[in-house]
């Protein structure tokens, strides 16, 4: 069995993916998608005549780069003793997740719901994926009072 974890800040989704991989002796791959859609979202004329737009896009990109280093390390810490492959892609999360699912022969996608990566906090990533998935999906909702509940 091959499992794909759509990596975001949800430690509960990480833990579920790791648990299933351990229980089933499955291969686990995590995909971190750097959001490359800020320019489209903000538009070319947002706060025209100032450096705010450029500064914000630069800040968002730097934040993504920092997370792309921190989140895989957190996953590897939680998956101690389990072989985990980490991939990084840039684009819109649902598009990049589908691309990886089509090429990786996965039987299960594990992801947080709501999925919190870049602008995906403003979109319903799970809804965008359902009906298009070539495999089963496990949506992990935050547990009230759980590790991820303070991130809402």
Secondary structure, 3 states (H helix, E strand, C coil): CEEEEECCCCHHHHHHHHHHHHHHCCEEEEEEEEECCHHHHHCCCCCCCCCHHHHHHHHHHHHHHHHHHHHHHHHHHHCCCCCEEEEEEEECHHHHHHHHHHHHCCCEEEEECCCCCHHHHHCCHHHHHCCCCCCEEEEECCCCCCCCHHHC
